[in-house]
Amino acid sequence: MAKGHRSQIKRERNAVKDTRPSAKLSYARMSVQKACFVLDAIRGKDVETALAIVTYNPRYASSVIEKLLKSAIANAENNNGMNAANLYVEECYAGKAPTMKRIRPRAQGRAYRIEKRTSHLTIVLNER
């Protein structure tokens, strides 16, 4: 553990900048569980294989993740000067985002709650 004042410890921790290319999508209209089915399939794969997987996956989440993966590849090429042939998916995860609550009318004056879940998606690439 680092010694010193709390602000000094925070300053040292935040000084280390992650230079890996990444892409993030906030408030995606899908649940974390449904997004993780596709993300688990591409984790650790090279970029060409990952793109092939999400292109032919029938799930709704795969079309959203395909755009996000292409964005991460473009970030790697343009911002970091990396070669797309050497890239692979190092990290990909989905985090919980705010849930929209809606009401569904039911019989005898009752109301059932419908929860429309959202998620934050992140893809981090790296070179082999």
Buried (B, 14 or more C-beta within 10 A) or exposed (E): EEEEEEEEEEEEEEEEEEEBBBBEBEEBEBBBEBBBEBBEBBBEBBBEBBBEBBEEBEBEBBEBBBEBBBBBBEBBBEEEEBEBEEBBBBBBBBEEBEEEEEEEEEEEEEEEEEEEBBBBBBBBBBBE
